[in-house]
Amino acid sequence: MKAIVIDHYAHPSEQPVTSQAPEPQPAADEVLVEVHAAALNFFDILQAKGKYQNQPPFPFVLGAEFAGTITSSSPIPKGCPFKSGDRVFGSAQGAYAERVTAKWQSLHPIPNGFSFDQAAGLFVTWPTSYEALVGRAQLQPGEWCLVHAAAGGVGLAAVQIAKALGAKVIATAGTQDKLNVCKTFGGADEVLDYTKPGWQKEVLKLTGGKGVDVIYDPVGLIKDSLKCIAWKVP
């Protein structure tokens, strides 16, 4: 089958676009999935370069997040709720291939109305941002939320989740193209370039001098961000 196979460490742009790989063989608790779409995450780049904490032995198929269908030839382990043809999304090593094996417990049914492309990005980035904003920050309607690196995977998910919760969102990024993504695809209320000095003052100005209630920071801007966070007062 076609796959992106890593047999030496290098940036993905320096790797062959596609290679041939043997058909994956499901273990006792695994199913075989026909991959319709796969997501690109930063840790995939790190893994290709040999800089991730989880490094399979050479050669290995890159990719970890995908959406597809249970193949007609897939075994169905005991207790598995899925059957041949079911649309699923999830995570397993080897997603950048025509087929991938995955533990059935790590798979989820694709929600109605979602395409394979949309579902392929649900497993990693969305739960990360959802737990941060809902489980941890308990973001409320009407609050101000500052999202850094908002054009990236978890950042864009955070913008969309915050907007769905009824918050007012200030998104930051480092280029105009990325700021446009925050507006067009994220629906951010305001966008700021965090590479320009004084962006914290712009945050304060946008919030009427109050500052933001919640800061979502996946890139390490904590010290600078403390200058524009609101005091916890009624």
C-alpha positions as CSV (number, residue, x, y, z in Angstrom):
1,M,0.0,0.0,0.0
2,K,1.0,3.6,-0.4
3,A,2.3,5.3,2.7
4,I,4.7,8.0,4.0
5,V,7.6,5.8,5.3
6,I,10.4,7.2,7.5
7,D,13.7,5.3,7.2
8,H,15.9,8.2,8.3
9,Y,15.5,11.3,10.4
10,A,14.8,14.4,8.4
11,H,12.2,17.1,8.0
12,P,9.1,15.7,6.1
13,S,9.8,18.1,3.2
14,E,13.0,16.1,2.7
15,Q,11.3,12.7,2.8
16,P,9.7,10.9,-0.2
17,V,6.2,12.0,-0.7
18,T,4.9,8.4,-0.9
19,S,6.5,5.0,-0.5
20,Q,5.3,1.4,-0.4
21,A,4.6,-0.2,2.9
22,P,3.4,-3.7,3.9
23,E,-0.2,-4.1,4.8
24,P,-0.7,-3.6,8.5
25,Q,-1.9,-6.7,10.5
26,P,-4.4,-6.1,13.3
27,A,-3.5,-7.4,16.7
28,A,-6.1,-9.1,18.9
29,D,-7.7,-5.9,20.1
30,E,-7.3,-3.9,16.8
31,V,-9.4,-3.2,13.7
32,L,-8.2,-2.3,10.2
33,V,-9.3,1.1,9.0
34,E,-9.4,2.5,5.4
35,V,-7.9,6.0,5.8
36,H,-10.0,8.7,4.1
37,A,-8.3,11.7,5.7
38,A,-5.4,12.3,8.1
39,A,-4.4,15.3,10.1
40,L,-1.0,17.0,10.4
41,N,0.2,17.8,13.9
42,F,3.5,19.4,15.0
43,F,4.5,16.2,16.8
44,D,4.5,14.4,13.4
45,I,7.2,16.8,12.2
46,L,9.1,16.2,15.4
47,Q,8.8,12.4,15.0
48,A,10.1,12.6,11.4
49,K,13.1,14.5,12.7
50,G,13.7,12.1,15.5
51,K,12.9,14.7,18.2
52,Y,9.6,13.3,19.7
53,Q,9.4,11.3,22.9
54,N,7.7,8.4,21.0
55,Q,10.1,7.2,18.2
56,P,9.2,3.8,16.5
57,P,12.0,1.8,15.1
58,F,12.9,2.3,11.4
59,P,11.2,2.0,9.1
60,F,7.9,3.4,10.3
61,V,4.8,5.0,8.8
62,L,4.3,8.6,9.9
63,G,1.0,10.1,11.1
64,A,-1.2,9.6,14.1
65,E,-4.6,11.2,13.6
66,F,-7.1,10.0,11.0
67,A,-10.7,9.4,9.9
68,G,-11.9,6.5,7.8
69,T,-14.0,3.4,7.6
70,I,-13.7,-0.1,9.1
71,T,-12.6,-2.3,6.2
72,S,-14.6,-5.3,5.0
73,S,-11.7,-7.6,5.8
74,S,-11.1,-6.2,9.3
75,P,-11.5,-8.6,12.3
76,I,-14.0,-7.4,14.9
77,P,-12.7,-8.1,18.4
78,K,-14.9,-9.2,21.2
79,G,-16.7,-6.2,22.7
80,C,-16.0,-3.9,19.7
81,P,-19.1,-1.9,18.8
82,F,-18.0,-1.2,15.3
83,K,-18.7,-3.2,12.1
84,S,-17.4,-3.2,8.6
85,G,-18.2,0.1,6.8
86,D,-18.6,2.2,10.0
87,R,-17.2,5.7,9.8
88,V,-14.7,6.3,12.6
89,F,-12.0,8.7,13.7
90,G,-9.1,8.3,16.2
91,S,-5.4,8.0,16.7
92,A,-2.8,5.3,15.9
93,Q,0.7,5.3,14.6
94,G,0.8,5.0,10.8
95,A,-2.0,7.2,9.8
96,Y,-0.3,8.5,6.7
97,A,-1.1,5.4,4.7
98,E,-4.0,3.9,2.8
99,R,-4.8,1.7,5.8
100,V,-4.0,1.7,9.5
101,T,-4.6,-0.6,12.4
102,A,-5.9,0.9,15.6
103,K,-7.1,-0.3,19.0
104,W,-10.9,-0.2,18.8
105,Q,-11.1,1.5,22.2
106,S,-9.3,4.5,20.7
107,L,-11.8,5.0,17.9
108,H,-15.0,7.0,17.9
109,P,-18.0,7.2,15.5
110,I,-17.8,10.2,13.2
111,P,-20.6,12.6,14.2
112,N,-23.5,13.0,11.7
113,G,-22.8,15.9,9.3
114,F,-19.0,15.7,9.6
115,S,-16.9,15.0,6.6
116,F,-13.8,12.7,6.9
117,D,-11.6,15.8,6.5
118,Q,-13.3,17.5,9.5
119,A,-13.3,14.4,11.6
120,A,-9.6,13.7,11.0
121,G,-8.7,16.7,13.2
122,L,-11.1,16.0,16.1
123,F,-9.1,13.6,18.2
124,V,-6.0,15.5,19.3
125,T,-6.6,19.3,19.1
126,W,-10.2,19.7,20.0
127,P,-10.2,17.7,23.3
128,T,-7.0,19.6,24.3
129,S,-8.6,23.0,23.8
130,Y,-12.0,22.0,25.1
131,E,-10.6,20.7,28.4
132,A,-8.5,23.8,28.8
133,L,-11.3,26.3,28.2
134,V,-14.3,24.3,29.7
135,G,-12.8,21.9,32.2
136,R,-10.1,24.1,33.6
137,A,-10.8,27.8,32.8
138,Q,-14.6,27.4,32.9
139,L,-14.9,30.1,30.3
140,Q,-18.3,31.9,30.5
141,P,-20.4,33.8,28.0
142,G,-19.4,37.4,27.7
143,E,-15.9,36.9,29.1
144,W,-12.8,37.9,27.1
145,C,-10.5,35.1,26.0
146,L,-7.0,35.7,24.6
147,V,-5.8,32.9,22.3
148,H,-2.1,32.8,21.4
149,A,-0.8,31.1,18.2
150,A,-4.4,31.0,17.2
151,A,-3.8,29.9,13.6
152,G,-2.3,26.6,14.7
153,G,-4.2,23.4,15.4
154,V,-5.0,23.7,19.1
155,G,-5.2,27.5,18.8
156,L,-7.8,27.6,16.0
157,A,-9.8,24.9,17.9
158,A,-9.6,27.2,21.0
159,V,-10.9,30.2,19.1
160,Q,-13.9,28.2,17.7
161,I,-14.7,26.7,21.1
162,A,-14.5,30.0,22.9
163,K,-16.8,31.6,20.3
164,A,-19.3,28.7,20.7
165,L,-19.3,29.3,24.4
166,G,-20.3,32.9,23.9
167,A,-16.9,34.5,24.8
168,K,-15.3,37.4,23.1
169,V,-12.0,36.3,21.5
170,I,-8.8,38.1,20.8
171,A,-6.6,35.9,18.6
172,T,-2.8,36.4,18.2
173,A,-0.5,35.1,15.5
174,G,2.8,36.2,13.8
175,T,1.8,37.0,10.2
176,Q,-1.1,38.7,8.5
177,D,-2.0,35.5,6.6
178,K,-2.3,33.7,10.0
179,L,-4.4,36.5,11.4
180,N,-6.7,36.2,8.4
181,V,-7.1,32.5,9.2
182,C,-8.1,33.4,12.8
183,K,-10.8,35.7,11.5
184,T,-12.1,33.6,8.5
185,F,-12.0,30.1,10.0
186,G,-12.0,30.8,13.7
187,G,-14.4,33.7,13.9
188,A,-12.2,35.7,16.2
189,D,-13.6,39.1,17.3
190,E,-10.2,40.8,17.2
191,V,-6.7,39.8,16.0
192,L,-3.2,41.0,17.0
193,D,0.3,40.4,15.8
194,Y,2.2,39.2,18.9
195,T,5.6,39.8,17.2
196,K,5.0,43.6,17.4
197,P,6.0,45.3,20.7
198,G,3.1,46.6,22.8
199,W,0.5,44.1,21.8
200,Q,-0.5,43.8,25.5
201,K,-1.5,47.5,25.5
202,E,-3.7,46.7,22.5
203,V,-5.4,43.9,24.5
204,L,-6.0,46.3,27.4
205,K,-7.4,48.9,25.0
206,L,-9.8,46.4,23.3
207,T,-11.1,45.3,26.8
208,G,-11.6,48.8,28.0
209,G,-8.6,48.6,30.3
210,K,-9.9,45.5,32.1
211,G,-7.8,42.9,30.5
212,V,-8.8,39.4,29.5
213,D,-10.5,36.8,31.8
214,V,-8.8,33.7,30.2
215,I,-5.5,33.3,28.4
216,Y,-4.9,30.2,26.3
217,D,-1.2,30.0,25.7
218,P,0.3,27.0,23.8
219,V,3.6,28.7,22.9
220,G,5.1,30.1,26.1
221,L,4.0,33.8,26.3
222,I,3.0,33.5,30.0
223,K,5.3,36.3,31.3
224,D,4.2,38.8,28.7
225,S,0.6,37.8,29.0
226,L,0.5,38.6,32.7
227,K,0.5,42.3,31.7
228,C,-3.0,42.0,30.2
229,I,-4.9,39.6,32.4
230,A,-7.9,40.9,34.4
231,W,-8.0,41.0,38.1
232,K,-10.5,38.5,39.5
233,V,-13.2,41.0,40.8
234,P,-17.0,41.0,40.5
